[in-house]
């Protein structure tokens, strides 16, 4: 029993996303030869494949290169709300970018929603696309004025919104804003169909194909794989790989930070009234429904924190479990998962030319957990860039906007944050004796005078790695909930024995011999 008297069955032992578990995706070979294409898209998530599809539809020869399995990053682990209500943003955007640009942000996302809806209509997809109202709410009286300011901006910019004193859910709110006519869906069922359409148009996909962080742009763009050194020669390259695979002096490592968030899928005891909810308070709480094998589930998300900086990561799941149990009663929790996403200095994604002078390599990143809609918007901007067509949203999202934006100060502060993580990891003196680890436990230990990461598996074998991240040398920390070594600087993640799970790192952590 939990404190409210509701029976809870507990969390699954291992993380698994509801979306991944309920979809079968095609597999693709690793690239094993030199190839040519009009466009190479690096990153096989929702942004990469949607961009590839739009370009293939225009008759271009497009290849998608994915470092792992397609749709296995943020796309497979999202809460999949298809909405233009991205938290408390419109008032902030109006202040920073002006009313016209804040309105443009809304319109761009609204067009993205319509694109997704039309795609589903065309293909009659079984992707659970469902019309829902979206709500942001606060339980804290001190945050009421922020919500009121947000609604004033909605009214000024003619964004549909309505003040609510009560929610359909029994949450004791101080106030809420409803944005009607939004959607939720099953992101991987949707993307499965879109992938098939891309392939039908002659598109190519390679999995387990990591692209080196160097690119030759002197003539046609030449990319190179890290294993086997195969070359991809193309006219344009698109980085849709979360953290850009190639920096090109764009300083992306200093202009993005990484945030992790968590979700559980709950079989509730009480009927869910519909709607998609997001609190503006800390810790964040997010709710939406989903159906699974004919049964209704509720996805409860939140507990955002900077990667590598949380409390024990398992505790985040427990907090969500407790919240769900109190609110809805939790008969069972069949799935739990987490994801990480990149956040830009001014909260607005970077979409466009990698650097001001770059006209052959484009990037989309920093979606701040709103990748479902923003990916469709980004795909259109990027496709128009490649096709050299005008796009009315291109300037707003340009990665080079900082010349005219006062965020330079934030850049310095953010950069200092990375430097702080870099130094803090190096002088961290908490060390554990590896012999004291139980099965499934990990700790930072001292090995031959060096900081090392030790993990004891269920069979009692000790695995030891050098904790220096192979991207730019920060120190990784143990993520207990996901059983991974995570880097706080730019979000690289490694398995317990050091293999790369998520970039920007390409090389594994150095393995150490515990007996040395
Ligand atoms: Fe950049 Fe670790 S130093 S991800």
Boltz pocket constraint, residues with backbone or C-beta under 6 A from the ligand:
constraints:
  - pocket:
      binder: B
      contacts: [[A, 469], [A, 470], [A, 471], [A, 472], [A, 473], [A, 474], [A, 487], [A, 488], [A, 489], [A, 490], [A, 491], [A, 492], [A, 503], [A, 504], [A, 505]]
      max_distance: 6.0
